[in-house]
Amino acid sequence: MNNPQDYLFVGVDTHKAQHTAVVINCFHQKIGFAQTPNNPADFDSFLTRLKTLTHNDEKLVFGLEDTQGLGYSLAQWLIKKDYTVKEVNPVQTKRERKQSTSPDKSDKADAEAVANILLAEYDKLPVIKDDVTFKAIRQLNNQRKNLVKEQTRVKNLPKSLKDRWEWYG
């Protein structure tokens, strides 16, 4: 990163149903926040809301706490839109939150902690890349679950047929 003043740092606290983002500038001043359902169909409007917080054409950079689980779809979506996405360790987030003036546990507080870590540790944090291997493993795992379910159904079929036959007999 050349000049930190050219960027706004977006910390995102990811959850199963909804993500919360807090935007800070290079002076750790909170600019605003936004929320979005954890649904790729809603990510465009989420990004539009975040862009309204830029006043001097600053670039948005993102820090996500959970890029392989609940934040995976958002991280991959942002990468496809050519945004820089960095992964923030949840242990760092917890430590940052405890050191703040109000160590409460809320989505906004966690997102702000992620944003502060993103700014302070920007060069040290790992960059998230498009992960086709993870997607392939997830698809294989889902296919396996479906096959196990079908196998159980087929195993139980003779008993079900026998029970029906006895009912008619």
C-alpha positions in Angstrom: 0.0 0.0 0.0 1.6 3.3 -1.1 -0.4 6.0 0.7 -2.8 4.9 3.4 -4.8 8.1 2.9 -5.9 6.8 -0.5 -7.8 3.9 1.2 -10.7 3.2 3.5 -10.4 0.1 5.6 -13.5 -2.1 5.8 -13.7 -4.6 8.7 -16.4 -7.2 8.3 -17.8 -9.4 11.1 -19.3 -12.4 9.3 -22.2 -14.4 10.5 -24.5 -17.1 9.1 -27.4 -14.8 8.4 -25.9 -11.3 8.2 -22.5 -9.5 7.8 -21.7 -6.2 9.6 -19.0 -3.9 8.2 -17.4 -0.9 9.8 -15.4 1.5 7.6 -12.4 3.5 9.1 -9.9 5.9 7.5 -6.1 5.8 8.0 -6.4 7.8 11.2 -8.6 5.0 12.8 -11.7 7.3 12.6 -14.9 5.5 12.1 -16.5 6.7 8.8 -19.7 4.5 8.9 -21.1 1.1 8.9 -23.3 -1.2 6.8 -25.0 -4.6 7.1 -26.0 -7.1 4.5 -27.7 -10.5 4.5 -25.2 -13.3 3.8 -26.6 -13.7 0.3 -24.6 -12.9 -2.9 -27.8 -11.4 -4.4 -27.5 -8.6 -1.8 -23.8 -7.9 -2.0 -24.2 -5.3 -4.8 -26.3 -3.1 -2.7 -24.0 -3.6 0.3 -21.0 -2.5 -1.9 -23.0 0.5 -3.1 -23.7 1.6 0.5 -20.0 1.3 1.3 -19.0 3.3 -1.8 -21.2 6.2 -0.6 -18.8 6.6 2.4 -15.9 7.4 0.1 -15.5 11.2 -0.5 -12.1 11.5 -2.1 -12.2 8.5 -4.4 -10.5 6.3 -1.7 -10.2 2.7 -2.5 -11.9 0.1 -0.3 -9.8 -2.7 1.2 -11.5 -5.4 3.1 -10.6 -7.5 6.2 -12.7 -10.5 7.0 -12.5 -12.6 10.1 -13.8 -15.9 8.6 -12.9 -16.2 4.9 -13.2 -20.0 4.7 -16.5 -20.4 6.5 -19.3 -17.9 7.0 -17.5 -15.2 5.1 -16.4 -17.4 2.2 -19.1 -16.2 -0.3 -18.5 -12.5 0.4 -14.7 -12.9 0.2 -14.9 -14.7 -3.1 -17.5 -12.2 -4.5 -15.2 -9.3 -3.5 -12.2 -10.9 -5.1 -14.1 -11.4 -8.3 -14.9 -7.6 -8.2 -11.1 -7.0 -7.9 -11.1 -5.8 -4.3 -8.2 -6.7 -2.0 -9.4 -9.0 0.8 -7.3 -9.8 3.8 -7.9 -12.4 6.4 -7.9 -11.4 10.1 -7.4 -14.0 12.8 -10.3 -14.1 15.3 -7.8 -14.2 18.2 -6.4 -10.8 17.0 -10.0 -9.5 16.9 -10.7 -10.6 20.4 -7.5 -9.0 21.7 -8.2 -5.8 19.9 -11.8 -5.6 21.2 -10.5 -6.2 24.8 -8.0 -3.3 24.4 -10.6 -0.9 23.2 -12.3 1.7 25.5 -15.5 -0.3 25.5 -14.8 -4.0 25.3 -18.4 -5.0 24.6 -19.2 -7.9 22.4 -21.3 -6.7 19.4 -21.2 -7.1 15.7 -20.2 -3.5 15.2 -17.5 -3.7 17.8 -16.0 -6.8 16.2 -16.2 -5.3 12.7 -14.4 -2.1 14.0 -11.8 -4.3 15.7 -11.2 -6.1 12.3 -10.9 -2.8 10.5 -8.3 -1.5 13.1 -6.3 -4.7 12.7 -6.5 -4.4 8.9 -5.1 -0.9 9.1 -2.4 -1.6 11.7 -1.3 -5.0 10.3 -2.1 -4.5 6.6 1.3 -5.7 5.2 1.4 -8.7 7.6 -2.1 -10.1 6.9 -2.6 -12.8 4.3 -4.3 -11.8 1.1 -7.2 -14.1 0.2 -7.3 -15.4 -3.3 -9.9 -17.2 -5.5 -10.0 -20.7 -4.0 -11.3 -23.2 -6.5 -9.9 -26.1 -4.4 -12.1 -25.2 -1.4 -15.1 -25.0 -3.7 -14.3 -28.4 -5.2 -14.0 -30.0 -1.7 -17.2 -28.4 -0.6 -19.0 -29.8 -3.6 -17.5 -33.3 -3.1 -18.6 -33.2 0.6 -22.1 -32.2 -0.4 -22.2 -35.0 -2.9 -21.0 -37.5 -0.3 -23.7 -36.4 2.1 -26.4 -36.9 -0.6 -25.0 -40.4 -1.4 -25.0 -41.5 2.2 -28.6 -40.3 2.6 -29.6 -42.2 -0.5 -27.7 -45.3 0.7 -29.6 -45.2 3.9 -32.9 -44.9 2.1 -32.1 -47.9 -0.2 -31.0 -50.0 2.8 -34.3 -49.3 4.5 -36.4 -49.9 1.4 -36.7 -53.8 1.8 -38.0 -53.3 5.4 -40.5 -50.7 4.2 -41.7 -53.0 1.4 -41.9 -56.0 3.8 -44.0 -53.9 6.3 -46.3 -52.8 3.4 -46.7 -56.4 2.2 -47.6 -57.6 5.7 -50.2 -54.9 6.0 -51.9 -56.0 2.8 -51.5 -59.7 3.6 
